[in-house]
Amino acid sequence: MKTSTLCALSLFAASAAFAGGPQTISLWPEGVPGLRADAAEEKIVNNRVVGVHFPSLTVYPAPAGKACGTAVIFCPGGGYVRLAIGEGGGPETRFLNEAGVAVFVLKYRMVEYGHPAPLRDVLRAVRLVRSRAAEFGVKPDRIGVLGESAGGHLAACAATMWEAPEGRTGAVLDAVSARPDFAVLVYPVVTFTGPFVHKGSREALLGKEASPEMMEKLSPEKRVTRETPPIFLVATMADKSVPLENSLALFQALRAAGVPSELHIYSQGPHGDSLDPKYGPTALWPRRCLEWMRFNGWLPAGG
């Protein structure tokens, strides 16, 4: 039997295994590293998830017959104090699923823990999905991250800090590569220094008395190397929360390092609301993203 046929059967079997709908799996079944003694169940406040102590992945497999083997770990935004996860994983999950991409929505620890807990959670997510790729019906060399706002900062950290010592916990899975194969960042928080910093995200992650050294360390634009995976960036001039200079700084660093990436800047669309058709071309960024993924081989040609 041809390899392509075996691959197709594997993807079909994995999709069938999750046919009952999304499933949630624990990120740290052996025990959450550094779990607070007063840890309580997470809550929903104003349609936002708060108080995450037990990180998880909610798996949204691609529809049967559409699965292409690509996976995306979605890091929702919320300033490192809450998670803005839309119904059914949100529109991000829906457009990726429709394109045949399996989506893993990440619930990561935030202000209650600070750095390095969120970094550990996202890197653990990459390692977990990669180590169980066959089970999920995805390919271990086609695992990306998508993040919005502060989730974009976390995804950018995954793309630039996958080998950071503080991202490891001594677990067996630490031996699995945590490097994403690509990243999609939408109106992301990037820099933790200078006049364009999103102070709320920085304070939630590092505290109000963060040292200049930690601010530099958690600024992804300062950590780009030639090994950084390709990145697709989206920002708008109308964003009053996270200045588009965050995306510009990261793109300049990517260009200087020779990392093949794309930057899309639009005039319309406030922070956190880029998909409303009234914003014209801004609402079409998912199409541009899928084109980029297809061009780079993470989606099949001709889709």
Steps between C-alpha positions, in 0.01 A plus 500: 500500500635845409623732775248767397218250537621393843519865604146564381372196690681618812341845476157344444538270800609786724209717384260215568641461851399862576174489305301556818607864505769698682676332789702660778824345614719592796828667416670371813340165593797418724438818701519871422851632572492766769127455566383750760378357828184710473424390144129501423287420198510752218201729449316673219465876563342719230550221246871480582691218669684606815697324771661223296693265729467177304608574140334301224459458127158478340532303178294606198583247227453590136177368346516146366627500145669840532783429742833597343738407781575855619440602862475845660520569871283807563601735783206734576565854614398684813797690641625201700206547739218333305448288189267615223387167358203523269220247478615179338860617512418829330513604132872424489431134571217491248693640203796273571280194544325575172841503330578156642713612796468339843479770768609467862368785715740563787392602847822627654591637841511876535536775762456258791834345403689737273808404303604227423168316548332615173819425303517154653137440411529596133825307453348200673204527260732485198688205648180316587342541156825406327549191719143384432484611137388160369220484756375846402538434128756775446857512375774576753668744261183704437414637843449874528386751761245778463465777755306822533589800717674366814449154352703632208778585744489147637503350149791729407686383811440140391650588162810664652549327837426133428844405634492727806606309815204639697267344243597154625384329820702179502211301351559218251331710231777758528691278257246579226564812292279794598585706192184599309525452124328835442317774690202725430482815714197728490529851651763350733661641807872471421739738669526534877724806473473853362205726429284242318479244780161371612553567870208288617637184340852569626388561856276193503786280380800656674355712779525875552864485610638303208870545437626646171668164434169312522326756281767446236483124535123489449511728194481254206630753247832488687521121487453434127768286336535326166342193669177687578212342306313698229245742642181655357417836664174699499458850646285809446556873515176531697626287790500724808596225745809340348680737261587348164862595571511171693450309175735732310781437749459125475483505123816709478678246718372213286617676184844566646534132594384382157189324634237476221195675641206721404362819656147623423406845628148631453353842563173389661406269785536564874688268732329165540245560225663434166248265342194723469426545127445872555879536524540393139837345410591458868233233539663301222827435682406132555497455121844655474617275781374186329667611176826539690462158659421344163797665333731364769365147477307484830176472301448301180529691173185600316280529807 
